[in-house]
Amino acid sequence: MFENIGWVEILIIVVAGLFILGPERLPSAAAWVGRTIRQVRDYATGARDQLKQEMGPEYEQLRKPLEDLRELRNFNPKQAITKHLWDDQPAEKPNGYPTTGGAPAAIPDRAVDRPLQQGERPPYDPDAT
Protein backbone atom coordinates (compact mmCIF):
# COMPACT_ATOMS: atom_id res chain seq x y z
CA MET A 1 0.00 0.00 0.00
CA PHE A 2 2.70 2.47 1.00
CA GLU A 3 5.50 0.87 -0.98
CA ASN A 4 6.54 4.08 -2.78
CA ILE A 5 6.72 6.25 0.34
CA GLY A 6 10.20 6.71 1.77
CA TRP A 7 11.49 8.10 5.04
CA VAL A 8 11.78 11.61 3.62
CA GLU A 9 8.09 11.71 2.72
CA ILE A 10 7.09 10.36 6.14
CA LEU A 11 9.26 13.01 7.82
CA ILE A 12 7.62 15.74 5.72
CA ILE A 13 4.15 14.47 6.69
CA VAL A 14 5.09 14.41 10.38
CA VAL A 15 6.53 17.95 10.27
CA ALA A 16 3.48 19.23 8.37
CA GLY A 17 1.19 17.50 10.89
CA LEU A 18 3.16 19.06 13.72
CA PHE A 19 2.63 22.52 12.28
CA ILE A 20 -1.02 21.96 11.37
CA LEU A 21 -2.24 20.05 14.45
CA GLY A 22 0.27 21.13 17.06
CA PRO A 23 2.26 18.90 19.40
CA GLU A 24 -0.68 18.19 21.73
CA ARG A 25 -3.04 16.81 19.02
CA LEU A 26 -0.50 15.07 16.76
CA PRO A 27 -0.22 11.77 18.76
CA SER A 28 -3.99 11.28 18.89
CA ALA A 29 -4.29 12.06 15.13
CA ALA A 30 -1.53 9.55 14.31
CA ALA A 31 -3.28 6.90 16.44
CA TRP A 32 -6.57 7.60 14.63
CA VAL A 33 -4.90 7.25 11.21
CA GLY A 34 -3.30 3.96 12.27
CA ARG A 35 -6.60 2.55 13.56
CA THR A 36 -8.42 3.62 10.39
CA ILE A 37 -5.85 2.02 8.09
CA ARG A 38 -5.93 -1.20 10.13
CA GLN A 39 -9.75 -1.24 10.02
CA VAL A 40 -9.85 -0.73 6.24
CA ARG A 41 -7.30 -3.51 5.78
CA ASP A 42 -9.40 -5.84 7.97
CA TYR A 43 -12.52 -5.01 5.95
CA ALA A 44 -10.73 -5.79 2.68
CA THR A 45 -9.38 -9.08 4.01
CA GLY A 46 -12.80 -10.07 5.37
CA ALA A 47 -14.50 -9.23 2.07
CA ARG A 48 -11.95 -11.29 0.13
CA ASP A 49 -12.34 -14.26 2.49
CA GLN A 50 -16.13 -14.06 2.31
CA LEU A 51 -16.04 -13.90 -1.48
CA LYS A 52 -13.70 -16.90 -1.57
CA GLN A 53 -16.06 -18.91 0.67
CA GLU A 54 -19.18 -18.03 -1.29
CA MET A 55 -17.73 -18.58 -4.75
CA GLY A 56 -15.79 -21.76 -4.00
CA PRO A 57 -13.73 -23.03 -6.94
CA GLU A 58 -14.99 -20.29 -9.25
CA TYR A 59 -12.98 -17.81 -7.18
CA GLU A 60 -9.72 -19.11 -8.66
CA GLN A 61 -11.16 -18.82 -12.18
CA LEU A 62 -12.03 -15.19 -11.44
CA ARG A 63 -8.71 -14.46 -9.71
CA LYS A 64 -6.51 -15.56 -12.64
CA PRO A 65 -7.73 -12.91 -15.14
CA LEU A 66 -7.52 -10.28 -12.40
CA GLU A 67 -3.89 -11.25 -11.77
CA ASP A 68 -3.24 -10.90 -15.51
CA LEU A 69 -4.77 -7.42 -15.42
CA ARG A 70 -2.60 -6.53 -12.44
CA GLU A 71 0.47 -7.49 -14.46
CA LEU A 72 -0.58 -4.95 -17.11
CA ARG A 73 0.18 -2.17 -14.64
CA ASN A 74 3.86 -2.97 -15.09
CA PHE A 75 3.51 -3.28 -18.86
CA ASN A 76 6.45 -1.93 -20.81
CA PRO A 77 5.53 -1.66 -24.50
CA LYS A 78 9.15 -1.39 -25.63
CA GLN A 79 10.11 -4.55 -23.75
CA ALA A 80 7.04 -6.43 -25.03
CA ILE A 81 7.71 -5.50 -28.66
CA THR A 82 11.39 -6.35 -28.33
CA LYS A 83 10.55 -9.71 -26.80
CA HIS A 84 7.98 -10.42 -29.50
CA LEU A 85 10.26 -9.45 -32.36
CA TRP A 86 13.50 -10.94 -31.06
CA ASP A 87 12.24 -13.96 -29.13
CA ASP A 88 13.64 -16.39 -31.69
CA GLN A 89 17.04 -14.60 -31.50
CA PRO A 90 17.87 -14.13 -35.19
CA ALA A 91 21.53 -13.92 -36.10
CA GLU A 92 21.10 -10.47 -37.56
CA LYS A 93 19.00 -7.44 -36.69
CA PRO A 94 17.17 -5.56 -39.48
CA ASN A 95 19.90 -2.91 -39.52
CA GLY A 96 22.53 -5.53 -40.43
CA TYR A 97 24.38 -5.56 -37.13
CA PRO A 98 24.77 -8.85 -35.26
CA THR A 99 22.66 -9.44 -32.18
CA THR A 100 24.37 -9.41 -28.80
CA GLY A 101 25.13 -12.74 -27.23
CA GLY A 102 24.83 -14.75 -30.43
CA ALA A 103 27.20 -15.75 -33.17
CA PRO A 104 28.19 -12.87 -35.42
CA ALA A 105 26.03 -12.55 -38.49
CA ALA A 106 27.43 -13.04 -41.94
CA ILE A 107 28.23 -9.79 -43.68
CA PRO A 108 25.94 -9.39 -46.68
CA ASP A 109 27.56 -9.33 -50.10
CA ARG A 110 27.96 -5.66 -50.86
CA ALA A 111 30.27 -3.86 -53.13
CA VAL A 112 33.48 -3.09 -51.32
CA ASP A 113 33.85 0.62 -50.71
CA ARG A 114 36.60 1.97 -52.89
CA PRO A 115 37.64 5.45 -53.80
CA LEU A 116 36.00 6.89 -56.90
CA GLN A 117 38.07 7.17 -60.03
CA GLN A 118 38.65 10.49 -61.71
CA GLY A 119 35.44 11.51 -63.50
CA GLU A 120 33.41 8.64 -62.01
CA ARG A 121 29.99 9.61 -60.66
CA PRO A 122 29.01 8.47 -57.17
CA PRO A 123 26.25 5.89 -56.94
CA TYR A 124 22.74 7.31 -56.85
CA ASP A 125 19.78 5.78 -55.03
CA PRO A 126 16.46 7.33 -56.07
CA ASP A 127 14.67 5.74 -53.09
CA ALA A 128 17.02 7.38 -50.61
CA THR A 129 16.18 10.95 -51.60
Number of C-alpha atoms within 10 A of each C-alpha: 5 5 5 6 9 9 8 9 11 11 11 11 12 14 14 12 17 15 11 11 14 12 11 9 12 17 14 12 13 13 10 12 12 11 12 12 11 12 12 11 13 12 12 12 12 12 12 13 11 12 12 15 11 11 12 11 10 10 14 12 11 11 12 11 11 12 10 10 12 11 10 10 8 8 11 9 9 9 10 11 11 10 12 10 12 13 9 8 13 14 17 17 14 8 6 12 13 17 16 11 8 11 11 12 14 11 10 7 6 6 6 6 6 6 8 10 8 6 6 8 8 9 7 8 7 6 5 5 5
